[in-house]
Amino acid sequence: MFTQEQYYGNIEYKLYISLRKKERILSQFFFRMREGNGKSIYIIGITDTGFLFIQNLNLIIKSINNLLNIVKNYATYKIKIFTKKSYVYAIITFLNYNIVKNITFS
């Protein structure tokens, strides 16, 4: 349904998001935000190769909650949940045009 995820750019595919890898998720989030000059798009419920995989709405909602618990202080967001045949996925758009200026790494 989707094209394969690109290494660069502001779009991140996630099959599922757990809280066990908070630092990695946050690092990826900042990378995608920088790539999009303050805008990133997360598609949850999809493989890195672009295939829909999740059929359980509860898993999508849990992933959304986990992601928001990690990044909610860094951007505003809009969530859309979709179904395609027996699959469910979510697209979350994050915005913070000041984040690009405020991120520093040592």
C-alpha positions in Angstrom: 0.0 0.0 0.0 2.8 2.4 0.8 6.3 2.8 -0.7 9.3 1.5 1.3 10.4 3.8 4.2 13.2 6.1 3.3 16.2 6.6 5.5 16.1 10.4 5.0 13.0 12.5 5.2 10.3 13.3 7.7 8.3 10.2 7.5 8.8 7.3 10.0 7.1 3.9 9.7 6.4 2.0 12.9 4.8 -1.4 13.2 4.3 -1.0 16.9 5.7 1.4 19.6 6.7 0.2 23.0 8.0 2.2 25.9 11.1 0.0 26.2 13.1 2.0 23.7 12.2 5.6 24.7 15.6 7.1 23.9 15.7 5.5 20.5 12.2 6.7 19.7 13.0 10.2 20.9 16.2 10.3 18.9 14.3 9.1 15.7 11.6 11.7 16.4 14.1 14.6 16.5 15.8 13.3 13.4 12.5 13.2 11.5 11.6 16.6 12.8 14.9 18.1 11.6 14.5 16.4 8.2 11.0 17.9 7.9 12.1 21.4 9.2 9.7 21.1 12.1 7.2 18.6 10.7 7.2 14.8 10.9 4.7 12.1 10.0 4.5 8.8 11.8 2.6 5.9 10.2 1.9 3.2 12.8 0.8 -0.3 11.9 3.0 -0.6 8.9 6.3 -2.4 8.1 9.4 -0.7 6.9 8.7 -2.1 3.4 5.3 -0.4 3.3 2.9 -3.2 4.1 0.0 -3.0 6.5 0.3 -5.5 9.2 -1.8 -4.8 12.3 -5.4 -6.0 12.5 -6.1 -5.0 16.1 -7.2 -1.5 16.9 -6.1 -1.8 20.5 -2.5 -2.3 19.4 -2.7 0.8 17.3 -4.1 2.8 20.2 -1.5 1.5 22.6 1.2 2.4 20.2 -0.2 5.9 19.8 -0.3 6.4 23.5 3.2 5.1 23.9 4.5 7.5 21.2 2.7 10.4 22.7 4.1 9.6 26.2 7.6 9.9 24.7 7.3 13.0 22.4 4.2 14.9 23.5 6.2 17.7 25.2 8.0 18.5 21.9 5.3 19.1 19.3 1.6 19.5 18.7 0.0 16.6 16.8 -3.0 15.4 14.8 -4.0 11.8 14.8 -6.0 10.0 12.1 -6.9 6.3 12.2 -7.7 4.4 9.1 -8.9 0.9 8.1 -8.1 -0.9 4.9 -9.8 -4.2 4.5 -9.0 -6.0 7.8 -6.0 -3.8 8.7 -5.9 -0.7 10.8 -3.2 2.0 10.8 -2.7 5.5 12.2 -1.0 8.6 10.7 0.2 11.1 13.2 1.5 14.5 12.1 3.7 16.4 14.5 4.5 20.1 14.2 7.0 22.3 16.0 8.8 24.7 13.7 10.9 25.9 16.7 12.3 22.5 17.4 14.9 22.6 14.6 16.4 25.7 16.2 16.3 24.4 19.7 17.8 20.9 19.3 21.5 20.6 20.2 23.6 17.5 20.5 26.9 17.2 22.2 
